[in-house]
Amino acid sequence: LAVIGVSGACFASAPLAYVLLYAGVQYAVAFVCAMATTGVGLLGKREDGAMPLWSYAVFWPLHAAKAVFKSQIKNRLTGKTSSNPPATEIIPGWWLGGRHADDLNVPWVTIVDCCNEFPRFVYGSPSTSATYLTCPSWDATACNAEEMHRAAQALVRAAATGPVLCHCASGKGRSVCVMMVALIIKGECDSLEEAQAAILAKRKVSAVLTNPLMSYHLRAWDNDWRHKKKA
């Protein structure tokens, strides 16, 4: 009877073990991709910001984890609350924020979305048809120098016609990198350090230049930018 009981318990726990293994493998793959700053399209987010249903079916452990991690549940468990508004105006007409920036109802003309793990959340004011651009990267990393430049240029061009927004999940990391590049291209700042300081003066964000994964791509962009200016 004891043998039968142990065997039955093992059989009953087998499905849970498979679920945990499945989730563990996905977390491991996502971690490796993030560290290698590659595979940003793994979850299937489209250029229009939509997340396909198959992504939720296949990658439900990742979607569930990021939903909890980036929700009020985490704040209640840790006792921490964000001191940042949904978005912050860094310089006139240039906004930096998170995926709930629409709470401010600002008529942005262009929106740059740096998330690869969330579908499109921000649409702008109902009275304005905003241009939407994705510049996806994993959380706590940054997109490559070429993608950052493309997104930053879009912000600079669009800012001449109205307010623009660059956002990621919380408006503290990935979007900061793109905004820093945009501020330099526009001529508001002369260096990455100056751009970071300008943003920190307005919004509580990560010191992205101390993040190796973000700093690597920012420095690569900066070196290329200065080389082209000298040429």
Secondary structure, 3 states (H helix, E strand, C coil): CHHHHHHHHHHHHHHHHHHHHHHHHHHHHHHHHHHCCCCCCCCCCCCCCCCCHHHHHHCHHHHHHHHHHCCHHHHHHHCCCCCCCCEEEEECCEEEECCCHHHHCCCCCEEEEEECCCCCCCCCCCCCCCEEEEEEECCCCCCCHHHHHHHHHHHHHHCCCCCEEEECCCCCCHHHHHHHHHHHHHCCCCCHHHHHHHHHCCCCCCCHHHCHHHHHHHHHHHHHHHHHHHC
